[in-house]
Amino acid sequence: MEWYQDLLELAAKEYNFDINTFKVKEAFKWGNPPVEIFTFHKDGKKYIIDFEPGWLPQRRQTRAELDFICYLAENNISVAKPLKTINNELIISTQNNGKDFNITAFEMASGRFWDKNDPDRWNNKIFFNWGKLMGDMHRLAKDYKRSDKYDIPDIFDRDYEGWGSAFDCLKKYSKIYKITDELLGEFITFPRDRDSYGLIHCDMHQNNFHIDGDKINLFDFGDNIYAWFVLDIGIALFHALWWGRKDDKGNDFTKAIIDNFLKGYLSANHLSGFWLSKIPMFVKYRQISCFVPWFFNPEDINDSQREWIYNIENDIVFDDIDLKYISNIIKSVEI
């Protein structure tokens, strides 16, 4: 019997779906073991279901995540909406074999994943709508009233007050550690007002949405956090450029991505010139955060990773793009 069988039977009862529609498939083959996703059908719709080990603090955070998604969906943001149980609950909390589990289900987002070699799924309109969707979310986040029953982390809890434990490994690389310390030191001086700081997705890259025509359908809010809106932008642009700045024919999308994404964002939510000028800093911050796991074992660093370390130390984001280049594109965006 599969490890999730008892959980599945409970979920089928609580969500009132036919257990025979349940399916398992590999989603990401680079995991070890490969990551699996679970789906089922109900009333002609396809749903993703997640059986996640979790304890009370995580359960409260998951409820907060789902509450925010429902708020966005109620305000016509194209997100994968959570499915409620027959008792109108957003989450099933249970135990199985002595372990705590949180069970959640979401509508399957319509569309397909991005493809840099498909002009229908990687173009100026997609970049614009991606930015606009984020801008719409941030505009709505300004008026979001979270419940005291729910917990959502703040970046100051995660990366500031406790940042030493997360970034201790960087002490082996004194220059990168100094760069990170200076970044955090500058960030902490930034305003945290209604127009600059709120609940963000914090992982809104192109592997976390589907493209349906020109429409962007967003999912996976598992990293959402209270932070600066420009952090969300920096994360999205970093991954957009990392994975999609050039197609296999050598076409370069760098300027088109930044220009159209920001135009889309600014069509939905205002950011001052001050904040636009800080985006490259948050791109660099994401660059450092993404590669922290590499730095734990210096003896295992390979040539490719040494190049990344060199890039971080020299304000190079990728081998053909530096922070100054990104900054100049941002300055040229017509607002």
N, C-alpha and C positions, 0 to 999 in steps of 0.2 A: 504494500500500500504506500502511496506517495505521502511525503511528510505533511502535505497540505490538505489531505483528504477530509479530516474532521473539520478544519477551518472552512473548506469549500462547502461542506454540507450545511454548516451554520450560515454561511453567507447566502447560499441559495434560498434558505428559509427567510432570512432577514430582508433580503433584497427582492424576494419573490420572483426568482428566475428559474428556468428549466436547467437543471444541472447537466443535462445532456448537451447543452449548447456551449459548455465550458471547453476552452482549448488552451494549449500551451505551445509557445513557439520561442525560438531564440530571437532575441532582439539585437544583442550586441555580442559578437563573437570574440571580441578582444578581452572579455572578462575571463577570469579563471576561478571557478568554472564560468562558462558563458552566461550572461544575464538572460533570464527568461521573463517573458511577459505572459500574463494570464488574461484571457478575454471570455466574455459570454455575451449572449444576445437576449434582449428583452423588448417586447413590443416593437419589433422591427428595427431596433437600434443596437449598435455594437458598443460594448463597454470594456474598459480596462479595469481589472481588479488587482489590488495589491495586498499581500499578506506580509505586513512589516513587523518584525520584532520591536517591541517598544515598552517603555515604562511610563510612569505618570507624567513627568515633565515633558517628555516627547509627545505624549498623548495630547497634552494641553496645547503644545505647539502645533500639532497636526490639526486640531480643531480650529486654531486661529488661522492657519493656512486656508482651510476649507471655507471658513467664514468670509475671508477676504475674496476668495474666488467667486463665491456666491454674490457678493456685493458687486464685483465687476460684471458678472453675467447679468445681473438685474439692471445694470446700466449700459447694456448693449455692447460690452466688450467681448470679442470673440475668443473665449477661453473654453477649455474642456470642463464642462460643469460637473460638479460632484452629484452623485446619485444618493438620494436619501433612502433610508430603510423604511419598512412598512410602519415603523414607529416614529418616523420623521427625524431620525438621527443621521448625522453626517459621518459618523464613524462607529464601527463595531469594536469594542474592546473586550478581549477574552483571554483565556489561558489555554495552552495546549502543551501537553507533556511538561508541565511545570514552568513554561515560558509565557511571558506576556506578549500578546499580539494586537496590533491595530489593523483592522480591515477597512479599506476604503475602495470606492468604485467611482469611475469617471466616464462620461461620454467619450467615445473615441473621436478625436478631432478629425474632421473631414480633410481630404487632400492628401498630398504626398510630401515626402521630405525634399529638401532643396537639392539641386544638382548644378554645380558650377558650369557643367558642359551642356546644359539644357537651357536655351535662351528663354523658355517659358517659365523657368523656375529660378532664374538668376539674372535679374535685369533691373533697370532703374525704377520701375514701378514697384517691384518687390522691395527694393531698398527703401523707397519712400514710405510704403505702407507699413513696413517693419518699424521704422522710426515713428510714424504716426500712431501706431498701436501703443508703443511705449509712452509717447506723449499723452495720449488719451488716458492711459493707466495712471500716470503721475498726476495729471490734473484731477482725476477722481480721488486719488490717494489723499489729496489735501483735505478732503471732507470726510474721509473714512473715520468712523468712531469705533474703535475696537472695544470689545467687551472685556471687563475685568476678569472674566472667567478664563480668558485665553492668554497665552504667553507667546509673544513673538520676540526673538532676540534683537538686540540693537548692536550695530557694528562696534559701539564703544564697549560693550560687554564681550564681544567675540574677539576683536582685533586690537583693542587698546588696553583695557584693564588686564586682560589675560593674554596679551599678544606674545609675551616672553615664551610661554610654553609652545605656542604654535610656530614661532620663528627662531627658537633656540638654535636649531641646526644651522642657521645662517651665520652664527658666530664663528664657524669654521672658515667662513669666507668674509673677511673683515670689510672689504669694500662694499659687498652687497648688503651686509648687515648695516653698515653706515648709511647706505642709500635708503634702505627700508626704514631705518630709524628716523631719518630726516623727512621722508615722505609722511610718515605717521605724525611726526612732530608738526608738520605744516597743516596736515588735514585737521588736526585737533583745534587749530585756530579758526577754521572755517565756520561761517554761520550755520546754525541749524534751525532755520525758521520754516514757516509753512510753505514758502515758495522754493525751498531748496532741499528740504529733508523730509522724508516720509517713508512709507512702506514701498519697497521695490521688489522686483522679481529676483534680481541678483544672479541670474544665470540665463538671460534671455538671448542665447545664441541660436544659430540656425538649426541645431539638432533638437531644439525644444519647441519647435512649431512645425505645423504642416502648411503647405501652400495649396490653396484651392482656387485655381484661376489666379486672380490678383490678390485674393484675400489671405491674410495670415491668421491661422488658428493656433493659439498658444496653449501650452500645457507645462507640467512639471514645475510647480511652485515650491518645491521642497527646500530651496535655499533662500526663500524670501526673508527679508530682514529690514529693519529700519536703518536707513543710511541716506547719503546724498543721492539725489536723482542722477547726477552726472556719473556716479559709480556704475549705475545700470547702463548708461551710454558707453562708458569706457569698456565694460565687459563685452557688450554686444559688438562694438567696433573691433576690439582685439580679436575675437573669434572670427568675425566676418573676414578680416584681413588674413588671419593665420591660415584659415582653411580655404578661403575663396577669392583671394586677391588676383589669382591668375587661373584661367582654364587650361586645359591640356593643349590648346592651340597657341598659348602664350598671350592671349588677350588679357590686358591689365585692367582690373576693375577698381583699383585702389581709390582713385579720385571719385569715381561714380558712386561707390559705396558710401564714403564719408559725406559727400555733398548731398546726395539724395536722402540718406538716412536722416541727416540733420534738418533738411528742409521739411521732411515729413514730420519729424518730432516737433519742430518749431511751429508748424501749422496747427498743432494741437495744444501745445503747452509752452509758455514763455520761459526763456532762460536769459539772464542778462549776459552781457559780454564778459563779465567777470567769470561766470560759471563756464561759459563756452571755452574760455582760455585755460581752464583747469582740466579739461577732458584728457589731454595727453598724459597728465600725471596719473589719472586713474587707469589709463591704458597700461602704463608702466607698472602700476600697482597690481593689475591683473596678471601681467606677464610674470612678475615675481611670485605671486600667489600660486599660479599654475604649476610652477616648477620647483616649489619648496620640497616636494617629496624626493626629488633627485638629490638634494643636498645632504641627506642624512648620512650617506656613505661615500665620502670623497674617493675612496679606493675603487668604487664601482662606476665612476663618471667616465663616459665614453667621449669620443671626439665631438659628436653632435651636441652633447650636453655642455661640453667645454665652450663650444661656440655660443650657446645660449648664455652662459655665464659672462662671456666676453661682451655679448650684446647688451646685457643688463648693465654692466659696468660702464658702457660707453653710449648709453641712450639710443641704442639701435633696437628697434622692435623686431624687425626681421632683416635678413641679409641685404635687402634692397630698400628698406623703409626705416627712417629714423624718426625720433619724436619731433624734430624741427619740421620735417616734411609734412607730418600729420598736422602739426600746428598751423602751418601755412595754408593747408587746404581748408581747415576750419575757419581761418580768418577770411578766406575768399568766399565763403558761403554767403549768398545773397539772402538776407533775412527779410 
